[in-house]
Amino acid sequence: MATLKTIKQLRNSRIFWYGIAISFTINFGFFAFLMGKWNQINRDLPENVTNILNYSRPNTLTIKAKDNTILAQFGDISYETKTIDKIPEKLQQAFIAIEDSRYFNHKGIDVQGIFRAGVINLQSGKVKEGGSTITQQLARIGYLDQDRSWERKLKEVVIAQRLDNQLTKEQVLQAYLNLVYLGSGAYGVSDASHRYFSKPLTELTLPEIATLAGITPAPSLYSPLVNPEAATSRRNLVLTRMAQQGYITQEEAQQAIKTTLITKSSPLKRNIKKAPYFVNYIEAEIGKYLTSQQLAKGGIIINTTLNPQWQEKGEEIVEKTVERYGRWQQFKQGALVAIDPRSGEIVTMVGGTDFLTNQYNRVTQAQRQPGSTFKTFVYATAIAGGMSPYKSYLDAPLVVDGYEPKNYGDSYKGEVSISQALTSSLNTVAIKTLIDVGWNPIIEIAKKMGIESTLQPTYSLALGASEVNLLELTSAYGTLANQGQHFPAHGIKSIVDSEGKILYQSKLIPTIALDKSSANITTWMLQKVVQSGTGIPAQIGRPVAGKTGTSDKARDLWFVGYIPQMVTGVWVGNDNNKATFGSSAVAAQMWRKFMLTATEEIPIKNFPHPSGKLIVKKATIKFEPLKPRQIYNKTTVAEETPIQEQPRKYRRRRRRYNNDV
């Protein structure tokens, strides 16, 4: 009665109604604030969450070969993802049993599970169970951070419900198992299986499966490599839960619990680079196509042009050649690159034999004298200017403005055509051709064909005195294989982001570096080099064109050759430019071994046969003949045969190229 009387008195009190009004206002305001916050969260979060199936974390980058083989990965990323049908059912059940027993019965949020976890945690006085479902955990992985605020929890709920609405249960579980962090640097069950047990998923035992499932709540604590005792305890809990939920029998659980936890760790696959020299080359190229902001966003996939099977063969050949012949021929390094001349795509790149100790790429970074491989540009320019491959010169000892080139072995053949001179790699004829053609046209043609390094206008240019790298030299020969059309050499085919949006697509347009007729005549000449000249060791039972090269004192040993569908360049030598006791034959043999494997599935194709009398109908370049101050054939010390004398002041130099083939 007293209480009722008090209430009646309060009802008649102005203060009472003021209190009610204030309370209502506060509660309504708070409710309105919550509704506003909820609406804001809904607006700010992504509507479409299906991209979680292709999710990659920020600052992650994957480089793939032409067949989608992963060459390298950077950042916290799953090396190998699996579709749900490739993930063992028992492994799926183990994660469900310990993380979300009602997974197939809720809509992304398990209210019953949250209540149960709360009761258990209150009874124990500490957090023993979490209330987050697998769907909520996936939402946190893909879209949120680890902040423990109520706002983050609201976002997690919203995204989890959207995941459940837009994806099937199988898709959500697949994404989760591929992305969940499982300690010791492993992301996803496939990586964890390799990391802890050196096994594919299909070979995991029941105790090993339970071990992986038990890691999730605290990866740093339950990693079997870090804390085997805690990992074992957690594994046993997973096995018990699996038995309770009917996924395994009590007998299977007990037998697995009695098993000693044995790990066999392996390095993370994402830390292992395949084709490392090529990968480093691609890393250096990425900045041309992506901004730092795009790279930071992560999830970037670089699709490259590399053929992994040919790459393995190339690496094997270079390594074995250096190991087998390097000791007695006194060379310690080799390099090989192969390009599709029809597109400029780099299909193989072997930059050396010692990447772990020296990342110096002999394909792209080593500037070396190309030796007689450069003669090809001299004769290609001569042909383009209207010279016939049958044009003859006297092959004899020569002195021009004090410069005295020598043929290999001081051997001379007398009157020969430029085609014969290329086949036998005669130095004096190459010099005489350069004098008649001029170094400026030769440099211009070489640049158009793909040579990017600086070429010096000297007589020795004809014999490869100006340094180039193997990539540009091989690319330039590819211009001949493609009948005068030059595609820049490149290794990136396309770049896409985590949502599949194309950020870059290779669409290179060829340039006409040499008219088709001149290119085909030059190829005809280079075929003879392989058929009967210095390139005989490169024969592979199909039409091949190519050229050997040996710089002074055999410091550099080269062979660059091609078929219509592929051009490959090989270099052997020493990083310190020390002389070798080898010859270009070793490079030609390496080329042959590689091409025999690479061409197994490439159909035999003939080169276009030059038409007419092997001379261009209309010159496409103009010669700029040189005028040496003094030039003569040196027959004996007492007898000299003048060729041409001009009253020009030249700085006298005396240089020799004795070993150039």
FIRO-499871 format. One record per residue (C-alpha): x, y, z. Coordinates in steps of 0.05 Angstrom, whole numbers, padded with zeros to 5 digits, always signed. Last residue first. Example, Ala and Ser with C-alpha at 12.3 -4.5 7.8 and 13.67 -1.06 7.14 Angstrom:
% residues 2
+00273-00021+00143+00246-00090+00156
END
This chain:
% residues 661
+01703-00323-01693+01747-00269-01662+01811-00297-01633+01863-00249-01659+01828-00182-01652+01885-00134-01652+01893-00059-01640+01940-00007-01666+01916+00064-01661+01933+00126-01701+01890+00187-01688+01866+00207-01756+01881+00268-01798+01856+00260-01868+01896+00261-01932+01865+00198-01962+01901+00134-01981+01869+00072-02010+01888+00000-02022+01964+00000-02016+01998-00068-02021+02056-00076-01973+02121-00114-01984+02179-00115-01936+02142-00141-01874+02100-00187-01918+02030-00185-01947+01999-00127-01910+01937-00103-01947+01932-00028-01943+01893+00030-01913+01915+00100-01896+01875+00163-01882+01812+00122-01880+01753+00151-01919+01689+00119-01893+01631+00104-01938+01563+00131-01917+01516+00081-01949+01443+00099-01958+01388+00056-01930+01326+00022-01960+01360+00000-02025+01310-00021-02077+01306-00088-02111+01344-00122-02055+01396-00172-02077+01393-00248-02072+01382-00256-02148+01307-00263-02145+01270-00282-02081+01298-00298-02014+01270-00363-01986+01224-00354-01927+01252-00395-01869+01226-00466-01864+01182-00490-01808+01187-00553-01766+01130-00556-01716+01145-00536-01644+01129-00591-01593+01200-00619-01588+01229-00551-01604+01247-00532-01532+01283-00597-01518+01328-00597-01580+01334-00522-01572+01368-00527-01504+01419-00579-01525+01434-00542-01590+01445-00475-01555+01492-00508-01505+01531-00537-01564+01535-00469-01597+01562-00439-01532+01615-00493-01528+01633-00482-01601+01647-00408-01585+01715-00429-01561+01747-00442-01494+01815-00427-01462+01786-00368-01424+01810-00297-01413+01789-00260-01349+01732-00210-01357+01720-00210-01281+01650-00239-01291+01679-00297-01330+01655-00328-01395+01598-00363-01431+01540-00331-01469+01480-00363-01503+01424-00330-01544+01360-00362-01566+01310-00341-01620+01244-00377-01629+01188-00388-01679+01224-00377-01746+01285-00416-01720+01340-00378-01687+01413-00372-01666+01458-00332-01621+01523-00365-01600+01574-00332-01557+01640-00342-01520+01668-00280-01485+01739-00273-01458+01765-00315-01515+01829-00275-01518+01792-00219-01555+01718-00235-01564+01689-00299-01591+01624-00300-01631+01582-00353-01665+01525-00336-01711+01456-00363-01726+01405-00391-01774+01371-00458-01765+01329-00501-01811+01315-00569-01779+01357-00627-01755+01386-00593-01694+01452-00563-01720+01485-00517-01668+01554-00551-01671+01559-00529-01744+01560-00455-01725+01631-00439-01748+01613-00455-01820+01579-00508-01862+01505-00512-01846+01504-00467-01785+01540-00409-01818+01502-00424-01882+01437-00409-01847+01466-00341-01828+01471-00323-01902+01399-00343-01915+01378-00303-01853+01413-00242-01882+01376-00252-01948+01310-00258-01910+01322-00194-01869+01342-00155-01932+01278-00177-01968+01234-00161-01908+01259-00090-01900+01295-00078-01835+01273-00045-01770+01199-00043-01784+01169-00032-01715+01124-00082-01680+01064-00061-01638+01063-00083-01566+00997-00098-01532+01018-00123-01464+00959-00114-01417+00964-00073-01353+00917-00061-01294+00867-00114-01314+00813-00119-01260+00810-00190-01232+00786-00167-01164+00853-00181-01131+00889-00138-01183+00912-00158-01252+00978-00149-01290+00989-00175-01361+01041-00206-01406+01104-00184-01370+01171-00212-01395+01190-00164-01450+01236-00162-01511+01216-00105-01557+01182-00131-01621+01222-00118-01684+01197-00133-01754+01253-00149-01804+01231-00218-01825+01211-00242-01755+01273-00286-01750+01314-00225-01770+01283-00184-01714+01297-00241-01667+01371-00228-01678+01360-00160-01645+01325-00193-01586+01384-00239-01576+01433-00181-01575+01387-00140-01529+01381-00197-01479+01455-00217-01482+01481-00149-01463+01522-00102-01507+01594-00077-01508+01624-00043-01568+01684-00082-01595+01641-00130-01636+01685-00143-01696+01651-00092-01741+01655-00040-01685+01731-00049-01689+01733+00004-01743+01705+00055-01694+01638+00090-01688+01622+00068-01616+01556+00034-01602+01519+00054-01539+01473-00001-01513+01401-00008-01539+01410-00060-01594+01340-00080-01616+01336-00083-01692+01326-00007-01698+01391+00004-01658+01430-00045-01702+01403-00010-01765+01425+00059-01740+01494+00034-01717+01506+00002-01785+01483+00065-01822+01531+00107-01779+01590+00059-01785+01598+00067-01860+01579+00018-01915+01645+00015-01953+01689+00018-01890+01643-00031-01854+01651-00081-01912+01727-00074-01908+01725-00088-01833+01680-00149-01842+01726-00174-01897+01786-00169-01850+01751-00207-01794+01732-00271-01830+01676-00308-01794+01679-00370-01839+01605-00366-01857+01605-00290-01853+01664-00286-01901+01631-00336-01949+01570-00291-01951+01614-00230-01959+01644-00263-02020+01716-00286-02019+01783-00269-02054+01841-00293-02012+01828-00343-01957+01869-00319-01897+01891-00355-01834+01923-00316-01777+01894-00368-01729+01829-00329-01724+01833-00271-01772+01872-00209-01751+01853-00136-01747+01909-00084-01753+01889-00013-01735+01943+00037-01755+01897+00077-01799+01875+00013-01833+01922-00047-01835+01900-00112-01866+01925-00183-01872+01887-00216-01930+01815-00232-01948+01806-00196-02014+01734-00175-02021+01675-00202-02060+01602-00182-02068+01564-00248-02071+01517-00228-02014+01498-00170-02060+01501-00099-02034+01438-00057-02042+01438-00016-01978+01395-00067-01941+01447-00120-01958+01504-00077-01929+01462-00063-01867+01449-00138-01856+01524-00150-01868+01547-00103-01813+01490-00124-01766+01510-00197-01773+01582-00179-01759+01560-00166-01687+01560-00241-01670+01634-00236-01687+01653-00210-01619+01595-00191-01574+01638-00150-01525+01604-00154-01458+01557-00113-01415+01530-00159-01361+01464-00132-01332+01408-00163-01372+01429-00235-01388+01487-00240-01340+01441-00224-01281+01482-00209-01219+01443-00240-01161+01506-00270-01131+01509-00319-01073+01440-00351-01078+01437-00336-01153+01499-00378-01170+01493-00409-01239+01478-00349-01284+01424-00306-01313+01380-00361-01342+01321-00330-01377+01269-00370-01416+01205-00351-01452+01217-00277-01462+01160-00251-01504+01181-00207-01563+01117-00224-01600+01136-00261-01664+01209-00265-01642+01191-00312-01585+01250-00302-01540+01302-00348-01507+01357-00327-01459+01419-00364-01435+01476-00347-01388+01542-00378-01368+01594-00370-01314+01659-00397-01288+01704-00402-01349+01774-00432-01350+01767-00484-01406+01791-00539-01359+01746-00519-01301+01688-00493-01340+01675-00555-01381+01634-00600-01336+01609-00553-01282+01598-00494-01328+01563-00539-01378+01521-00572-01324+01496-00507-01295+01479-00476-01362+01444-00538-01387+01404-00549-01323+01381-00476-01320+01359-00480-01393+01320-00544-01381+01284-00515-01321+01267-00452-01360+01241-00493-01418+01192-00527-01372+01174-00462-01337+01156-00424-01401+01161-00351-01381+01114-00299-01411+01092-00268-01345+01025-00258-01309+01038-00210-01251+00983-00217-01198+00971-00160-01150+00931-00175-01088+00962-00116-01054+00938-00045-01042+01010-00025-01032+01027-00043-01104+00971+00001-01130+00994+00058-01086+01066+00051-01108+01042+00060-01180+01043+00004-01230+01068-00004-01302+01140+00018-01305+01150+00000-01231+01138-00073-01248+01201-00078-01291+01251-00086-01234+01209-00140-01202+01205-00175-01270+01281-00178-01276+01286-00205-01205+01236-00259-01224+01277-00276-01286+01340-00284-01245+01302-00326-01194+01272-00376-01244+01233-00406-01185+01235-00367-01121+01226-00401-01054+01197-00358-00999+01126-00372-01023+01139-00446-01013+01149-00438-00939+01209-00478-00916+01194-00550-00896+01179-00580-00827+01172-00653-00810+01130-00655-00748+01115-00713-00702+01059-00710-00649+01059-00776-00613+00995-00816-00625+00953-00833-00563+00903-00780-00582+00895-00812-00651+00877-00879-00621+00828-00847-00573+00794-00808-00629+00789-00868-00675+00759-00909-00618+00709-00854-00600+00686-00855-00673+00697-00798-00722+00653-00742-00749+00599-00757-00698+00597-00690-00662+00626-00717-00598+00680-00753-00637+00701-00690-00674+00701-00652-00608+00748-00703-00575+00795-00700-00635+00797-00624-00632+00812-00626-00558+00868-00675-00571+00899-00628-00622+00897-00571-00571+00936-00612-00521+00986-00633-00575+00995-00561-00599+01006-00538-00527+01061-00591-00518+01091-00579-00587+01101-00504-00574+01137-00467-00630+01141-00519-00686+01073-00547-00667+01042-00477-00674+00992-00471-00617+01018-00409-00583+01036-00365-00643+00974-00389-00680+00926-00372-00623+00853-00389-00639+00870-00425-00706+00921-00477-00686+00874-00534-00668+00851-00547-00739+00922-00560-00761+00935-00609-00705+00869-00645-00718+00890-00658-00790+00958-00684-00766+00924-00731-00717+00877-00756-00773+00935-00768-00821+00952-00720-00877+00967-00750-00946+00912-00714-00985+00933-00647-00958+01002-00650-00991+01058-00667-00943+01120-00633-00914+01089-00641-00844+01091-00572-00813+01102-00524-00871+01072-00567-00926+01008-00579-00888+01007-00507-00866+01012-00483-00939+00953-00527-00959+00912-00508-00898+00916-00433-00911+00968-00382-00893+01033-00408-00863+01083-00360-00833+01098-00402-00771+01024-00400-00752+00959-00423-00782+00930-00360-00813+00863-00373-00847+00861-00356-00921+00851-00422-00959+00809-00455-00905+00765-00392-00900+00755-00386-00975+00734-00459-00981+00688-00454-00920+00653-00394-00950+00647-00428-01018+00619-00492-00987+00567-00453-00947+00544-00420-01012+00559-00348-01024+00517-00284-01030+00472-00291-00969+00523-00321-00921+00576-00271-00942+00526-00215-00932+00509-00240-00863+00582-00244-00845+00593-00174-00872+00539-00144-00827+00561-00183-00765+00634-00163-00774+00615-00091-00782+00578-00094-00716+00639-00125-00683+00683-00070-00711+00636-00019-00680+00637-00055-00613+00713-00046-00611+00761-00105-00608+00805-00082-00667+00834-00141-00705+00824-00110-00774+00767-00117-00823+00750-00136-00894+00779-00203-00915+00804-00235-00851+00749-00206-00807+00694-00229-00854+00726-00298-00856+00725-00300-00780+00651-00281-00782+00636-00337-00831+00674-00387-00788+00630-00365-00731+00652-00319-00675+00628-00335-00605+00696-00348-00575+00709-00401-00523+00752-00406-00460+00752-00332-00440+00760-00331-00365+00720-00339-00301+00704-00411-00319+00629-00405-00309+00626-00337-00343+00666-00363-00403+00620-00423-00410+00557-00380-00406+00584-00331-00457+00605-00386-00505+00535-00416-00502+00502-00348-00515+00547-00335-00575+00534-00405-00602+00459-00396-00597+00464-00330-00633+00504-00362-00689+00516-00308-00742+00530-00329-00814+00460-00353-00826+00461-00414-00780+00452-00489-00787+00510-00510-00831+00563-00480-00785+00531-00506-00720+00597-00535-00695+00636-00472-00711+00710-00471-00692+00728-00538-00662+00680-00585-00699+00678-00542-00763+00754-00542-00768+00758-00617-00759+00701-00629-00807+00736-00593-00864+00799-00634-00851+00758-00698-00850+00728-00679-00917+00797-00673-00950+00806-00607-00988+00807-00618-01063+00731-00614-01069+00733-00547-01032+00778-00516-01085+00849-00508-01063+00896-00449-01055+00971-00454-01058+01019-00399-01038+00972-00366-00990+00996-00295-00978+01031-00253-00927+01078-00213-00971+01116-00231-01034+01105-00290-01079+01148-00323-01132+01146-00367-01194+01075-00392-01186+01056-00437-01245+01000-00402-01283+01021-00435-01350+01056-00371-01374+01093-00364-01307+01064-00328-01247+01089-00272-01202+01046-00260-01140+01047-00196-01100+01020-00179-01031+01022-00110-00999+00951-00117-00974+00921-00187-00967+00895-00227-01026+00823-00246-01037+00799-00285-01098+00740-00320-01065+00731-00258-01021+00709-00224-01086+00639-00249-01072+00630-00193-01021+00585-00146-01060+00553-00092-01018+00619-00066-00991+00615-00034-00922+00608+00042-00915+00533+00045-00927+00516-00011-00878+00562+00019-00826+00528+00086-00835+00459+00054-00827+00481+00018-00764+00511+00083-00737+00446+00119-00750+00406+00064-00718+00453+00065-00658+00448+00140-00652+00372+00137-00658+00371+00085-00602+00416+00129-00560+00372+00189-00573+00310+00150-00557+00341+00126-00492+00364+00196-00473+00298+00229-00491+00258+00176-00456+00299+00184-00393+00292+00260-00396+00217+00256-00405+00208+00205-00350+00250+00248-00303+00210+00311-00319+00148+00270-00307+00172+00251-00238+00194+00322-00223+00124+00349-00236+00097+00304-00182+00026+00277-00188+00053+00211-00214+00104+00211-00158+00048+00215-00105+00011+00159-00138+00075+00117-00139+00086+00131-00065+00015+00111-00049+00024+00047-00088+00088+00032-00050+00057+00046+00018+00000+00000+00000
END
